[in-house]
Amino acid sequence: MRDPVMLSGVLTATADRCAVDLARTVRRMDALPLLDLALRSDACRPADLRREVTRHARLRGVCQARQLVQLADARSECRQESQLRLVLIDGGLPPPEPQIWVADESGEPTFRLDLGYRAHKIGIEYDGRSHLTRERLRRDRARMNWLSARGWTMRYFTDRDLYLRPEHIIHELRQALSGR
């Protein structure tokens, strides 16, 4: 157990304590991105989060926090990637791997996918506002064609899918994983 820390003369809780408190009290879809960010920013380590969640054994929401601490992954680069991963896991699909590099024929890492199932060559992308410019569309299409030519099956999702029709995401990936 770590003691509170002093920041600018104010006694504060540790980062792992704050992360677990949030994981206990906010919606699952909001909690996992917070845990992922705590790891990505190096504010916490996985062992810190696991240790802290055991200290909360009798507090409300600890079951949710315990589950999400096990799923937390520093490789997620944005809130929506974390949320998309959670939709898939909660939908009964295997946890997808975040940030998969796909190499060219010489073994040089060329493109990185938000999420995916490497063994099945299925890539999963979340397309937000940054994908709306003409130049980004050109790069995305070239990337899409390159991946397709190398046998990757790609699935792209937007905010509408993630927040309004998560069952569509689960259905699409279940079909892709089953080879249909």
Phi, psi and omega in degrees: 000129179262146179284160173303157182247156179262123176235119180050039178081007181245130177286123184229162174285157177288161181299319180294324177296313179299316181298316180290321176303315178294318179298333178281332195246343179256167180304148178309315183296337177264333185287316182299316176301326178294316179294317177301317180294321178301321178285315183299322182279359183065020175288333181220161171246156179307318180296324177298315181294317179297318180295316181294321181294330177291333178288344183259019190312325185255006183270150179300138178085002184294329179298315177299312181301316181300315179297314185288327176300323179292334181267345185302140185214122182293345183285340179297132186258351177205165182306314184293326176296318178297316181293320178297317176301316181293321177302316181294315180295313179295337177277005176088008179270159177297149178299126177284155178274128177282148171054063179274124173275134175249125184266156175278187185297334180269002179090005180280122177302126187244312180229148179243135179260146178302311182212165174174177176240093186305314183298332181261355184056047176246122178254148182230128182234141170257122179253110177259200184301329183296347181268010187263356180276157180300316180295318179296321178299318178299313180297318179298318181293318178298317178297315180301314180295319179299312180296317180298320180294340179256016172087011180274133171266122184250144173231130182244137181227155181237183179301323179300315179296310186296317187261338183246337181216059180299332178296331176296318179299311181299314180299312181301315183282329174298316178296316179298317180292331180274358176086009180269000000 
